[in-house]
């Protein structure tokens, strides 16, 4: 059985795991790009979005439900992916998605509009050079001025100790017969038999031993797609910068939001050493070495950013909305960041909780409300950005809240359909929110409570979190 598509190197005889990625939201990408100096996008206006290599298009369909005024396109060459995605869109009543069962090369011949967003998740490291060239052509020909591109990929130096595991897995898989899942399972078993201190590679590379344990606990379909493609390339970030520069794009930030704040990633000595380097390109690469980065979620923008003044950049940032998607009590005086824990003043957190209880707000408005004689607006802004980077707060598409005392209903038909599905799933599901411009993770119990409340059960209180996030009682 052929393990990968002959025209791309990408695995085609097993479907990709069906996962939702919040970073693919236009809201999230807009926030990341503005941090890097790009102009904020008016998400309340119509826009166009293209997902290349969409898989089951879980993220794209939910995003389309969260932005009903926008047009979404999703492309994948795997028929099973596209058929399942079309069925999901129909179940949720999402009609603003166009599906393309196509290779990227063939998509170049389609009559497509210009797009404000083009995203590729889990593609660039897993296809060959010809397909990457087709991707760059699509971006060059179909991305609008000031459009954003999201590109995720495996990167060095974080894979340096573990990359040989992929070769070992590939050789094991090719030495056995059966389905791709069977061969993947056999490969993991064979690798485990070798993964002991008697083999010097594992003795000299403890991280490889840890990685092998993680592989053994991972789903077989994920492992097959991650490791058994004919093409599997680990990139250096500066080489990807060059690829995108040839299409007229400039790096503007990371959708891994903490990566936009070096203070949260590395100590002062590392930061000062990087700052002393002679050019931005070298600093960009050195940061990967400082944190031993292995995966990047880069955001690029078409068009120059140099003409924007610092005041204009700050104005764009302050105009963005943020809020809390969890219980308000989880806004704590301590927040986890990549290199440790940040602490905040209890009084600041108490006041922030009170504001976030009202719903999402523009950053500039929050800074103004929290400022006072004893608080520096610049420090408040930094605290807010760090809380977003730490996952305590979240980018929103719009500022606002919803009153749970009105008519008992879901915000829209798609939210209602997703709540019904969430109630039927043991692990819950993702529910679209136009206010958030993304999905709200809703557990089965919370979804059941929402449905009982919508049905008019007088004994069931309104799930306040879902009301605050615009899933219930939309106006």
C-alpha positions as CSV (number, residue, x, y, z in Angstrom):
1,X,0.0,0.0,0.0
2,X,1.3,3.4,-0.9
3,X,1.9,5.5,2.2
4,X,1.9,9.0,0.6
5,X,0.5,10.8,-2.3
6,X,2.9,10.6,-5.2
7,X,2.4,14.2,-6.2
8,X,3.1,15.7,-2.8
9,X,4.8,13.3,-0.4
10,X,1.8,13.8,1.9
11,X,0.1,10.7,3.5
12,X,-3.2,9.9,1.8
13,X,-4.3,6.5,2.9
14,X,-5.4,7.5,6.4
15,X,-7.4,10.5,7.4
16,X,-5.9,13.3,9.6
17,X,-7.1,13.5,13.2
18,X,-10.1,15.7,13.5
19,X,-9.0,18.6,15.7
20,X,-9.9,22.2,16.4
21,X,-7.1,24.8,16.4
22,X,-8.0,28.2,18.0
23,X,-5.0,29.8,16.4
24,X,-6.6,29.7,12.9
25,X,-9.3,32.2,13.9
26,X,-9.2,35.5,12.1
27,X,-9.6,37.1,15.6
28,X,-6.5,35.3,16.9
29,X,-4.4,36.1,13.8
30,X,-5.4,39.7,13.7
31,X,-4.3,40.1,17.4
32,X,-0.9,38.4,16.7
33,X,-0.3,40.5,13.6
34,X,-1.1,43.8,15.4
35,X,1.4,42.9,18.2
36,X,4.0,42.9,15.4
37,X,2.9,46.3,14.0
38,X,0.4,45.3,11.3
39,X,-2.7,47.4,10.8
40,X,-5.8,45.9,12.6
41,X,-8.4,44.3,10.3
42,X,-12.0,45.4,10.5
43,X,-13.5,42.0,11.3
44,X,-17.0,43.3,11.3
45,X,-16.8,43.9,7.6
46,X,-16.9,41.1,4.9
47,X,-13.6,39.4,4.3
48,X,-12.4,36.2,2.6
49,X,-10.4,33.3,4.2
50,X,-8.7,30.3,2.6
51,X,-7.6,27.2,4.5
52,X,-5.1,25.1,2.5
53,X,-4.9,21.5,3.6
54,X,-8.0,21.9,5.8
55,X,-8.3,18.2,6.8
56,X,-11.8,17.8,8.3
57,X,-12.0,21.7,8.3
58,X,-13.2,21.7,11.9
59,X,-11.6,25.1,12.6
60,X,-12.7,26.6,9.4
61,X,-16.3,25.6,9.7
62,X,-16.5,26.9,13.3
63,X,-14.8,30.1,12.3
64,X,-17.3,30.5,9.4
65,X,-20.2,30.2,11.9
66,X,-18.5,32.8,14.1
67,X,-18.2,35.2,11.0
68,X,-21.4,34.7,9.0
69,X,-20.7,37.8,7.0
70,X,-17.4,36.5,5.7
71,X,-16.7,33.9,2.9
72,X,-14.5,30.9,3.8
73,X,-12.8,28.4,1.4
74,X,-11.3,25.1,2.5
75,X,-9.1,22.9,0.3
76,X,-7.9,19.3,0.7
77,X,-7.0,16.6,-1.8
78,X,-8.4,13.8,0.5
79,X,-12.0,13.1,-0.5
80,X,-12.9,11.6,2.9
81,X,-11.8,14.9,4.5
82,X,-13.9,17.1,2.2
83,X,-17.0,14.8,2.4
84,X,-16.9,14.8,6.2
85,X,-16.3,18.5,6.3
86,X,-19.3,19.2,4.1
87,X,-21.5,17.0,6.4
88,X,-20.3,18.9,9.4
89,X,-21.1,22.3,7.8
90,X,-24.5,21.0,6.9
91,X,-25.2,19.8,10.5
92,X,-24.3,23.2,11.9
93,X,-26.2,25.1,9.3
94,X,-23.0,26.8,8.0
95,X,-23.5,28.0,4.4
96,X,-20.6,30.4,3.9
97,X,-17.9,27.8,3.3
98,X,-16.8,26.6,-0.2
99,X,-15.1,23.3,-0.2
100,X,-12.4,22.3,-2.8
101,X,-11.4,18.7,-3.2
102,X,-8.2,19.6,-5.0
103,X,-4.4,19.6,-4.9
104,X,-2.8,23.0,-4.4
105,X,-1.4,22.8,-7.9
106,X,-4.9,22.3,-9.4
107,X,-6.3,25.0,-7.1
108,X,-4.1,27.5,-8.9
109,X,-6.3,27.0,-12.0
110,X,-9.6,27.7,-10.1
111,X,-11.3,31.0,-10.4
112,X,-10.7,32.2,-6.8
113,X,-11.1,35.7,-5.3
114,X,-8.4,37.5,-3.3
115,X,-8.2,36.4,0.3
116,X,-7.6,38.5,3.4
117,X,-6.5,35.4,5.3
118,X,-4.6,32.3,4.0
119,X,-3.8,29.6,6.6
120,X,-1.8,26.3,6.5
121,X,-1.6,24.2,9.6
122,X,0.5,21.0,9.5
123,X,1.4,21.3,5.8
124,X,4.7,23.1,5.1
125,X,7.0,20.5,6.8
126,X,5.1,17.5,5.4
127,X,5.0,18.2,1.6
128,X,7.8,18.4,-1.0
129,X,9.4,21.4,-2.6
130,X,7.1,21.4,-5.6
131,X,4.0,21.6,-3.3
132,X,5.6,24.3,-1.2
133,X,6.2,26.3,-4.4
134,X,2.5,25.9,-5.3
135,X,1.7,27.2,-1.9
136,X,3.8,30.2,-2.5
137,X,2.2,30.8,-5.9
138,X,-1.2,30.7,-4.3
139,X,-0.2,33.2,-1.7
140,X,1.5,35.4,-4.3
141,X,-1.5,35.4,-6.6
142,X,-4.4,35.2,-4.2
143,X,-3.5,37.1,-1.1
144,X,-4.9,40.6,-0.8
145,X,-2.9,43.7,0.1
146,X,-2.3,43.7,3.9
147,X,-3.6,40.1,3.9
148,X,-2.3,37.7,6.6
149,X,-0.8,34.3,6.2
150,X,-0.6,31.7,9.0
151,X,2.1,29.0,8.4
152,X,3.0,26.3,11.0
153,X,6.0,24.0,10.6
154,X,8.6,22.0,12.5
155,X,11.7,23.9,13.1
156,X,15.3,23.6,14.4
157,X,17.0,23.5,16.7
158,X,14.3,21.9,18.9
159,X,14.2,18.7,16.7
160,X,18.0,18.1,16.6
161,X,18.0,15.3,19.2
162,X,14.8,13.7,18.2
163,X,14.8,13.9,14.4
164,X,16.5,10.5,14.1
165,X,13.5,8.9,15.7
166,X,11.5,9.7,12.6
167,X,13.9,7.8,10.4
168,X,13.8,4.9,12.7
169,X,10.0,4.8,12.7
170,X,9.9,5.1,8.9
171,X,12.3,2.2,8.4
172,X,10.3,0.0,10.9
173,X,7.0,0.9,9.2
174,X,8.4,0.0,5.8
175,X,9.7,-3.4,7.0
176,X,6.2,-4.6,7.9
177,X,2.9,-5.2,6.1
178,X,-0.7,-4.3,6.8
179,X,-2.6,-1.1,7.0
180,X,-0.8,2.2,7.8
181,X,-2.2,2.1,11.3
182,X,-0.9,-1.5,11.8
183,X,2.6,-0.6,10.4
184,X,2.7,2.5,12.6
185,X,1.9,0.5,15.7
186,X,4.5,-2.1,14.8
187,X,7.0,0.6,14.3
188,X,6.4,2.1,17.8
189,X,6.7,-1.4,19.3
190,X,10.0,-2.0,17.5
191,X,11.3,1.4,18.6
192,X,10.4,0.7,22.2
193,X,12.4,-2.5,22.1
194,X,15.5,-0.4,21.2
195,X,14.8,2.5,23.5
196,X,17.0,1.6,26.4
197,X,20.3,2.7,27.8
198,X,22.1,-0.1,26.0
199,X,21.7,1.9,22.9
200,X,24.0,4.9,23.2
201,X,21.8,7.2,21.1
202,X,19.1,7.0,23.8
203,X,21.7,7.1,26.6
204,X,23.3,10.3,25.2
205,X,19.9,11.9,24.3
206,X,17.5,11.7,27.3
207,X,15.0,13.9,25.4
208,X,14.7,11.1,22.7
209,X,13.8,8.6,25.4
210,X,11.1,11.0,26.7
211,X,9.9,11.5,23.1
212,X,9.6,7.8,22.5
213,X,7.4,7.5,25.6
214,X,5.2,10.3,24.3
215,X,5.0,8.6,20.9
216,X,3.8,5.4,22.4
217,X,0.9,7.2,24.0
218,X,-0.1,9.1,20.9
219,X,-3.0,8.1,18.5
220,X,-1.7,6.0,15.5
221,X,-3.4,8.2,12.9
222,X,-1.6,11.3,14.3
223,X,1.7,9.5,14.3
224,X,1.2,8.3,10.7
225,X,0.6,11.8,9.5
226,X,3.3,13.4,11.6
227,X,6.1,11.0,10.8
228,X,5.4,8.7,7.9
229,X,5.0,11.1,5.0
230,X,7.5,10.5,2.2
231,X,8.5,14.2,2.7
232,X,9.3,15.3,6.2
233,X,11.5,18.5,6.5
234,X,12.5,20.5,9.5
235,X,13.0,24.1,8.6
236,X,15.0,26.9,10.0
237,X,12.8,29.9,10.6
238,X,15.0,32.3,8.7
239,X,14.7,30.1,5.6
240,X,10.9,30.3,5.9
241,X,11.3,34.0,6.2
242,X,13.1,34.0,2.9
243,X,10.4,31.8,1.3
244,X,7.7,34.2,2.3
245,X,9.7,37.3,1.4
246,X,9.9,36.0,-2.2
247,X,6.1,36.3,-2.2
248,X,6.1,39.8,-0.8
249,X,5.3,38.9,2.8
250,X,7.0,40.1,6.0
251,X,6.9,38.4,9.3
252,X,4.6,40.1,11.8
253,X,4.2,37.8,14.8
254,X,3.5,34.4,16.1
255,X,0.1,32.8,16.7
256,X,1.8,31.1,19.7
257,X,1.1,34.4,21.6
258,X,3.7,34.0,24.3
259,X,6.4,33.9,21.6
260,X,5.7,37.6,20.8
261,X,7.1,38.5,24.2
262,X,10.8,37.5,24.7
263,X,10.5,38.5,28.4
264,X,8.2,35.6,28.9
265,X,10.5,33.1,27.1
266,X,14.1,33.8,28.3
267,X,16.1,35.3,31.1
268,X,17.9,38.6,30.9
269,X,21.2,37.2,29.9
270,X,19.8,35.5,26.9
271,X,17.7,38.5,25.9
272,X,20.7,40.9,26.1
273,X,22.9,38.5,24.1
274,X,20.3,38.4,21.3
275,X,19.7,42.2,21.4
276,X,23.4,42.7,20.8
277,X,23.4,40.8,17.5
278,X,23.9,42.9,14.4
279,X,20.6,42.3,12.5
280,X,17.0,41.3,12.8
281,X,17.5,38.1,10.9
282,X,20.1,36.8,13.2
283,X,18.1,37.8,16.2
284,X,15.1,35.9,14.9
285,X,17.1,32.7,14.5
286,X,19.0,33.1,17.8
287,X,15.7,33.3,19.7
288,X,14.9,29.8,18.4
289,X,18.1,28.6,19.9
290,X,17.5,30.5,23.1
291,X,14.3,28.5,23.7
292,X,15.2,25.4,21.7
293,X,12.1,25.9,19.6
294,X,10.7,22.9,17.7
295,X,7.4,24.2,16.2
296,X,6.4,27.6,14.9
297,X,3.1,29.2,14.1
298,X,4.3,32.2,12.1
299,X,2.0,35.0,10.9
300,X,3.0,37.1,7.8
301,X,1.5,40.2,6.3
302,X,1.6,41.5,2.7
303,X,2.7,45.1,2.5
304,X,5.2,47.3,4.3
305,X,4.8,48.0,8.0
306,X,7.7,50.4,8.3
307,X,5.5,53.4,7.4
308,X,3.4,53.0,10.5
309,X,4.3,55.2,13.4
310,X,4.6,53.9,17.0
311,X,1.5,55.9,17.8
312,X,-0.5,54.3,15.0
313,X,0.6,50.8,16.1
314,X,-0.4,51.6,19.7
315,X,-3.8,52.8,18.5
316,X,-4.4,49.6,16.6
317,X,-3.5,47.6,19.7
318,X,-5.6,49.5,22.0
319,X,-8.6,49.1,19.7
320,X,-8.5,45.3,19.9
321,X,-11.0,43.5,22.3
322,X,-10.0,41.0,24.9
323,X,-12.0,39.1,27.5
324,X,-12.1,36.0,29.6
325,X,-13.4,32.7,28.2
326,X,-13.2,30.8,31.4
327,X,-14.7,31.4,34.8
328,X,-13.8,34.8,36.0
329,X,-12.3,33.4,39.2
330,X,-9.5,31.8,37.1
331,X,-8.1,35.3,36.6
332,X,-5.5,34.9,39.4
333,X,-2.6,36.8,40.9
334,X,-0.3,34.2,39.4
335,X,-0.1,33.3,35.7
336,X,2.0,30.5,34.1
337,X,4.4,31.6,31.3
338,X,6.9,29.6,29.4
339,X,9.8,30.4,31.7
340,X,8.0,30.3,35.0
341,X,5.3,32.2,36.8
342,X,4.2,35.9,36.7
343,X,2.7,37.6,39.8
344,X,0.3,40.5,39.8
345,X,-1.0,42.8,42.5
346,X,-4.2,41.4,44.2
347,X,-5.9,44.8,43.8
348,X,-5.2,44.9,40.1
349,X,-6.6,41.4,39.6
350,X,-9.7,42.2,41.7
351,X,-10.5,45.2,39.6
352,X,-9.8,43.3,36.3
353,X,-12.1,40.6,37.4
354,X,-14.9,43.1,37.9
355,X,-14.4,44.5,34.4
356,X,-14.2,41.1,32.7
357,X,-17.4,40.0,34.4
358,X,-19.1,42.6,32.2
359,X,-17.9,41.0,29.0
360,X,-15.1,41.7,26.5
361,X,-13.6,45.2,26.2
362,X,-11.2,47.1,24.1
363,X,-7.7,47.1,25.5
364,X,-7.6,50.9,25.6
365,X,-10.8,51.0,27.5
366,X,-9.5,48.5,30.1
367,X,-6.3,50.5,30.5
368,X,-8.3,53.7,31.0
369,X,-10.6,52.1,33.6
370,X,-7.8,50.5,35.6
371,X,-5.5,53.5,35.5
372,X,-5.2,55.8,38.5
373,X,-2.8,57.7,40.6
374,X,-1.0,54.6,41.7
375,X,-1.1,52.7,38.4
376,X,1.0,53.3,35.3
377,X,-1.0,52.9,32.1
378,X,2.0,51.5,30.3
379,X,2.4,48.8,33.0
380,X,-1.3,48.0,32.8
381,X,-1.1,47.5,29.1
382,X,1.9,45.2,29.5
383,X,0.1,43.2,32.2
384,X,-2.9,42.8,29.9
385,X,-0.7,41.6,27.0
386,X,1.1,39.2,29.3
387,X,-2.2,37.8,30.6
388,X,-3.3,37.2,27.0
389,X,0.0,35.6,26.2
390,X,-0.4,33.3,29.3
391,X,-3.9,32.2,28.2
392,X,-5.7,33.9,31.1
393,X,-7.4,36.4,28.8
394,X,-8.2,35.8,25.1
395,X,-8.5,38.0,21.9
396,X,-12.2,38.7,21.0
397,X,-13.6,39.8,17.7
398,X,-15.8,42.5,19.3
399,X,-16.2,44.3,22.6
400,X,-19.5,43.6,24.4
401,X,-21.6,41.3,26.6
402,X,-25.0,39.7,26.6
403,X,-27.9,40.1,29.0
404,X,-29.0,36.7,30.2
405,X,-32.4,38.0,31.4
406,X,-33.9,38.3,27.9
407,X,-35.4,35.7,25.6
408,X,-34.1,32.3,26.3
409,X,-32.3,31.2,23.2
410,X,-28.9,30.4,21.6
411,X,-27.3,33.3,19.8
412,X,-27.9,31.7,16.4
413,X,-28.8,28.4,14.8
414,X,-25.2,27.2,14.5
415,X,-24.6,27.8,18.2
416,X,-27.7,25.9,19.0
417,X,-26.7,22.9,16.7
418,X,-23.2,22.9,18.3
419,X,-24.7,22.9,21.8
420,X,-26.9,19.9,21.0
421,X,-23.8,18.1,19.7
422,X,-21.8,19.1,22.8
423,X,-24.5,17.6,25.0
424,X,-24.2,14.4,23.1
425,X,-20.4,14.2,23.3
426,X,-18.7,12.8,26.4
427,X,-15.9,15.3,26.0
428,X,-18.0,18.2,24.9
429,X,-17.4,20.2,21.7
430,X,-16.6,23.6,20.2
431,X,-19.4,26.1,19.9
432,X,-19.0,29.1,17.6
433,X,-19.3,32.6,19.1
434,X,-19.6,35.7,17.0
435,X,-18.6,37.9,19.9
436,X,-15.4,35.9,20.4
437,X,-14.8,35.3,16.7
438,X,-13.7,31.8,17.6
439,X,-15.0,28.7,19.4
440,X,-16.0,28.2,23.0
441,X,-15.0,24.9,24.4
442,X,-18.3,23.6,26.1
443,X,-18.4,20.5,28.1
444,X,-21.4,18.1,28.0
445,X,-22.8,19.1,31.4
446,X,-22.6,22.8,30.6
447,X,-24.2,22.2,27.2
448,X,-27.1,20.2,28.8
449,X,-27.6,23.0,31.3
450,X,-27.8,25.5,28.4
451,X,-30.3,23.4,26.5
452,X,-32.5,22.9,29.6
453,X,-32.4,26.7,30.2
454,X,-33.3,27.4,26.6
455,X,-36.2,25.0,26.9
456,X,-37.6,27.1,29.8
457,X,-36.9,24.9,32.8
458,X,-37.5,27.3,35.7
459,X,-35.2,25.3,38.0
460,X,-32.2,25.6,35.6
461,X,-30.1,28.8,35.9
462,X,-28.6,30.4,32.8
463,X,-25.0,29.3,32.3
464,X,-23.5,32.7,32.9
465,X,-20.2,32.0,31.1
466,X,-22.0,31.1,27.9
467,X,-24.1,34.2,28.1
468,X,-21.0,36.4,28.8
469,X,-19.3,34.8,25.7
470,X,-22.3,35.4,23.4
471,X,-23.3,31.8,22.9
472,X,-26.7,32.5,24.6
473,X,-29.1,35.4,24.3
474,X,-27.6,37.0,21.3
475,X,-29.1,40.3,20.3
